[in-house]
Amino acid sequence: MYAVIRTGGKQYRVAPGETVKIEKLAVDGAVEFSDVLAVSPEEGKFEKLDGAKVLAEVVSEGRGDKILVFHYKRKKQYKKLQGHRQSFVEVKINEIQVNGKSFKA
């Protein structure tokens, strides 16, 4: 059993009991994802449902590894180095609710 959710402009495949790193959210404690794109109750079958919800809880917050961005123009003596660390929230998926049914870990 798994679901595909959309948050932060990205899509994530989640299943009950697993932890997922998603884009930074301004939420502490429990999180509810109502933008569920698809649900797969068994292997190889998908269902698109409007009333599905995914319930999760925040485990930790942090920042990812540093990525270096290097701009360079040849023959012009132009070089620019910039670093970036993306913020994330790690959530644990507790439950997927579909049509009155509840799937837990």
Summary of the structure (lengths in Angstrom):
residues: 105
radius of gyration: 18.6
end to end distance: 9.9
largest distance: 65.4
contacts: 260
relative contact order: 0.29
helix: 0%
strand: 64%
